[in-house]
């Protein structure tokens, strides 16, 4: 398997979308999780992994998080 970057789309109150990319090099160290920080305000209304559907994924139903969802 070849490590791929993780591209995040962070949607904020008011509709602004911030794009964050976690480089593949993070996974080459053997890390299985990465902790990142983004500004708290304006409020985050949604976070989506690979919103552009660039990378292959067999289950696209687990790509989104929003406040109040049960997903981590």
C-alpha positions, 0 to 999 in steps of 0.5 A: 500500500502507498500512503496518501495524503488526507485532504480535509474540507472544513465548513464553517458557519457562514459557508466558508470552506477551509482546506487542510492537507495532512501529508503522506509523510505523517503515515510513513512514520507508522502513525495511525492517528494525527492530531491537528488544530484549527481555529475554533471560530467561526464555528465548524459546521462540517468536516469532510475527508476527500470531499472532491472524491479524488482518492479511492475509498470503498465506504464513502458514508463515513467521510463526514462529521458535524456537531451533534453526530455520533461519529468520532 
